[in-house]
Amino acid sequence: MRRTRTARMVSRALASTVATAVVLLGAVGTALPAHAQAPADPGAAPAPPSRTAVKVDGLTATKADGAKRPAGPRSTMNKGDTAVLELDAGSAVRMVAAAPQAAGCTPYISGYVSKSGLMVRIDYLAEIVCNFYLAGAGQAYLLERTAGSPYDGQVVSVATPFTFYNGYYGYSLGAVLIDGAVYDGGAVMEVGFDIGLQTLNGATWAGCFALPAGHRYLSPCYGVGTTYVSVAVGTGGFATGLAPGRLDLLASWTQISESSSQAFHSARQNQAAYAAYQFDWSHDYCTWAPDNPLGFSFERSCIRHDFGYRNYKAAQRFPENKPRLDSAFYEDLKRVCAGYEAALQPPCYALAWLYYEATVIFGRVQVTDEQIAEAAKLMPDSAAAKTQSA
């Protein structure tokens, strides 16, 4: 096999104080087939690839930044790189210029990541550069590579495909915005590139050889020994700056169980350890009701309830999770009541039910003085006297 020298990756940062240029490197993942279709007429250009992106909440295609691609077509003549996809030795081709390299083509992929809070923008570019004239087609796309994401291995963004005939260069440029509070994934991504190349004079392809550094094959090299070759190339996974498993962690802290409640309050006391997730830890305790009605300590339960409401609303998953959040709130209140002596438990449980009902009906703790007064009738005489004097 022939080897290439290290490919030059574009590394300009976006014009923002929070922007970070990312070198796209990573480990081998799931193989994907190339989608550029061979032309029915060997003298025609290949059909463009037809990748489609899965539609998911929190991920939006946006206009690609044209400044992220080189001005004008690249040329292999001033690179000195050995071609990656090469023709069979001795094949007669029309070269772009006299050069010592074997006739062939080299793919290049680059990406740019900028992050502000939980918002991430990824601009990505895929290019094919040849040193002889031919027909080609290609398309860049973005793959989810975050372990545990329901979209792991799926295409979540696609760039505009390209075709050319009797040329030697093509590029595909795309961009996507990721809302890390909503999208379930986005911590590790990969740029992929489908390529289809057709010779115009009957020359056949010898194979796909060593890629530029930081690139890898996502599919076999189809069409070796024929006039049409297709292959998928990728960058390997790269980090975006988002913390993985944010929605899983949110779910683990908002379950009905006591262990979930304990885990939440432990995390709340150590928020710095979870700073990368940028949760909303704010609260207003029990909103429109006393935090400690008749002396019962309900404030911690209200804090966890606020956390679940605020973060699931930000994640745009509130309606389907509200019943569980309210039930977890009720279980937290009952656990508080269970910690009191038996004589104090009836009024405490009565209040717990009132607070729970208010959240189910109003979506917030909204309890009247009259309702609390009714619960106070269940207090033992000695405790009631203390409550009134207080």
Stockholm file with secondary structure:
# STOCKHOLM 1.0

chainA/1-390         MRRTRTARMVSRALASTVATAVVLLGAVGTALPAHAQAPADPGAAPAPPSRTAVKVDGLTATKADGAKRPAGPRSTMNKGDTAVLELDAGSAVRMVAAAPQAAGCTPYISGYVSKSGLMVRIDYLAEIVCNFYLAGAGQAYLLERTAGSPYDGQVVSVATPFTFYNGYYGYSLGAVLIDGAVYDGGAVMEVGFDIGLQTLNGATWAGCFALPAGHRYLSPCYGVGTTYVSVAVGTGGFATGLAPGRLDLLASWTQISESSSQAFHSARQNQAAYAAYQFDWSHDYCTWAPDNPLGFSFERSCIRHDFGYRNYKAAQRFPENKPRLDSAFYEDLKRVCAGYEAALQPPCYALAWLYYEATVIFGRVQVTDEQIAEAAKLMPDSAAAKTQSA
#=GR chainA/1-390 SS CCCCCCCCCCCCCCSSTTEECCCCCCCCCCCCCCCCBCCSSTTSCCBCCCCCCCCCTTEEECCCCGGGSCSSCCCGGGTCCCCSEEECTTCCCCBSSCCSSCSEEEEEEEEEEEEETTEEEEEEEEEEEEEEEEEEEEEEEEEECCTTCTTTTSEEEECCCEEEEEEEEEEEEEEEEEETTTSSCCSEEEEEEEEEEECSSSCCEEEECCCCTTCEESSCCBTTTSSEEEEEEECCCEECSCCTTHHHHHHHTSSSSHHHHHHHHHHHTTGGGGGGGCCCCCCCTTSBSCSSGGGCCCHHHHHHHHHHHHHHHHTTCHHHHHHHHHHHHHHHHHHHHHTSCGGGHHHHHHHHHHHHHHHHHHSSCBCCHHHHHHHHTTSCHHHHHHHHHC
#=GC SS_cons         CCCCCCCCCCCCCCSSTTEECCCCCCCCCCCCCCCCBCCSSTTSCCBCCCCCCCCCTTEEECCCCGGGSCSSCCCGGGTCCCCSEEECTTCCCCBSSCCSSCSEEEEEEEEEEEEETTEEEEEEEEEEEEEEEEEEEEEEEEEECCTTCTTTTSEEEECCCEEEEEEEEEEEEEEEEEETTTSSCCSEEEEEEEEEEECSSSCCEEEECCCCTTCEESSCCBTTTSSEEEEEEECCCEECSCCTTHHHHHHHTSSSSHHHHHHHHHHHTTGGGGGGGCCCCCCCTTSBSCSSGGGCCCHHHHHHHHHHHHHHHHTTCHHHHHHHHHHHHHHHHHHHHHTSCGGGHHHHHHHHHHHHHHHHHHSSCBCCHHHHHHHHTTSCHHHHHHHHHC
//
